[in-house]
Amino acid sequence: MVKIILITFIFSQTFIYANDNANVTCQRIHEIKDDTGFVKTTSSFIDTIKSIFKSHYAKVHSQKVMVDDNKIVSLDNYGEKSYIFLFKPNIKEHEYQTALSYVEQEQNKLETLQDNLKELYNTKSISECVSIYNQYPVTEKEFNETSKKIKSNKIVYDMQAYQQASKQIDKVASRVGLSQSWYKVHKLDINLLRKKLIDPQTKNIVIVAHSDANGMIRDSSGRIISKNVFKDLSPSIQSITFYNCFSEKTRRAYNIEEILKNSKSIYKNRSFYSVGDTSIKDETPVIAFGRYLKTVDSHITRQSRSNTREEIVSSVNSYKIRNCHIALESNDINRTFVFYLNNKFIGQVEYGQKSYSFPCTYLKEINKLRITNNTFDKAEDNIYINIDTKEYEVIDEKPYFFKDSLDSKTYTFVYESP
């Protein structure tokens, strides 16, 4: 008799506890679902609902730019390729698998909780949510604790955010359909981004990235992408889109609107799109990018239809793009530095990469190649400048010191036009 009473008591307490969880969780879900405002929160449970399910979590800011008439040019053999640069952590597969092994159990658990949360979110009322709760159990506390364990492992968190965003892009393209033909670039690399920005075959670029509290975007290796990367755009560029946290600060830091307005263009109308959180928290998770791609795609498509290219008349200058290539080589895998030619950004020296492209118009008769964060401090570390297979001799070398430390070196050489 005692056993029966004890079992009955335990069962009833468990039922009451589960029922309480159902009521509390379902009320929370529908409160967040019906809320049209924004509050600062540290809850992954709330953030997940807002970032994955709620359409008002982030906003697409559209800034139309009217290009000055004296910047309009005609361009032969231009293309209409559109690229999405995705932030993917620059780590080796075995490093990711090692990191994943520490949180794999929590990851599987979180995936189940996310699926359950989605089912509960899709209910039309609290009572309907409660009625199916036992099939799809999840509590805010359990969700937050599990998510925290995974987020603390940044390698896993960033990699899986990239994977999810990539899958969402494919899903949107196949199920909803996109007007533009988008090419996914599975690494946000400074040099490759720069290459596409000056390529006459490029029309639209979307950058999905992380940024710091000042709005500065970071590449897949964690390096800040300088504003100089976006200068001297190809005239074929119609739009640039940023998707990142601290979007308002990013807009101010990079001022892409002015760059689009003041650089040569085959279009009278260009656009800058910024997708970001409008709340106090100002966070825009990479994982949620897919839901905004269709909106961005639609904006760009409408612009393309209304954006008539300037008629090629005598008053419009014909613009020829010819890219030169400079060869610089680092023998040290640990070195990181960027270089400029006559104060024009060229690229970031990468171990194993030997050639870097740039517009030939950067070249003058007397040229100055400046390398920042330079570590050429050994006698055998001479620099060799090779442009389009022709080697040029350095005629002068000057160090530049900033706050008593070596900031950069400038190498002067004479260029002979072919």
Secondary structure, DSSP 8 states (H G I E B T S, - for coil): -HHHHHHHHHHHHHHHHHHHHHHHHHHHHHHHHH--S------HHHHHIIIII-TTSEEEEEEEEE--GGGBEEESS---EEEEEE------HHHHHHHHHHHHHHHHHHHHHHHHHHHHHT-SSHHHHHHHTTTS---HHHHHHHHHHHHTSHHHHHHHHHHHHHHHHHHIIIII--SS-EEEESS--HHHHHHHHT-TTEEEEEEE-EE-TT--EE-TTS-B--GGGGSS--TT--EEEEE-SSHHHHHHHH-HHHHHHHS-BSBSEEEEEEEEE-SSS----GGGTHHHHHHHHHHHHHHHHH--B----TTSEEE---EEEEE---S-TT--EEEEETTEEEEEE-TT--EEEEEGGG--SEEEEEEES----STT----EEETTEEE-EEEEEEEEETTEEEEEEEEEE----
